[in-house]
Amino acid sequence: MGITVSAGAVHSPLPAPAVEVRKLQLLILENPEKVPSYKLDLLDPLKPNPSEQDKKTSSLLGPPIYLSRGQPAEIEIKNLSNSPTTIHWHGIELESYYDGVAGWTGSGQMTSPPVAPGTSFIARMTPPRAGTFIYHTHWHDNTQVLNGLYGPLIVLEPGQQYDPDHDRTFVFSSGKYAPFGYLMLVNGHPEPDPVELHPSTRYRLRLINITDDISMLRVRLMNHGVPVQWKIIAKDGADLPPAQLQRTSADLGITVGETYDVEYQADTAGVADLEIRDADFPTPVTIPLKFVDK
């Protein structure tokens, strides 16, 4: 459903503060190995050398994009593949024209264009709030979403840096993972490597469902087969009000396009299993969280 908002009374806007524009380039490439069919690269002047964590990112998961609340950003989508596409910025408020739904978002005759092979499109946005969001293809072709054209979009408070010592992102997806075919994935893998964390440390776990159609996905954090207790602190990029902040059983239904931020702290060393489960798959996908003393 589309909603058209007409212009109201015209007010003279206040002069915009002089803020440096964050400029990034998202490259969509063909994958020479063919499965998956696509590969995403991010060119970021602030990170000329990818971190070890970025290097390990699977080709069935795009690189994370980090923006700051209130800072204007320009993200050039450069399509070096052989197919048209668009990129949608899921859950975040931005001018309609840049929202990446070809032929629909925008107004009048100025609607979002498809990004044809060999061309580029610059998406402009100024994130109004910090939170957990998603970018993903909005071309109506399952081939693209099943081949990793998506990734986490994290908006931080001004001056804040993403801190993997206290902040971890888990993207739940589905795709054609060679040579096994269609599988559920966590961070681009059907059997993700364990994540080493530390007890007595409070973590923000960002949970994202960008599967193609697994609307009844369940996410659990288990210790010895029993859900632990965690605290849900944000949903769909918005912090929950204080009255809703309470510890709950770590057993959560998360549908397509939803994001949750939860807070968890292990009191002792040991292993907790973060698992995703769906009725159409015989076994869950599990990523062990190994809590080891510093």
Buried (B, 14 or more C-beta within 10 A) or exposed (E): EEEEEEEEEEEEEEEEEEEEEBBBBBBBBBBEEEBBBBBBBBBBEEEEEBEEEEEEBBBBBBBBBBBBBBBBBBBBBBBBBEBBBBBBBBBBEBEBBBBBBBEEBBEEEEBBBBBEBEEBBEBEBBBEBBBBBBBBBBBEBEBBBBBBBBBBBBBBEEEEEEEEEEBBBBBBBBBBBEEEEEBBBBBBBBEBEEBEBBBEEEBBBBBBBBBEEBEEBBBBBBBEEEBBEBBBBBBBBBBBEEEEEEEEEBBBEBEBBBBBBBBBBBEEEEBBBBBBBBEEBEEBBBBBBBBEEE
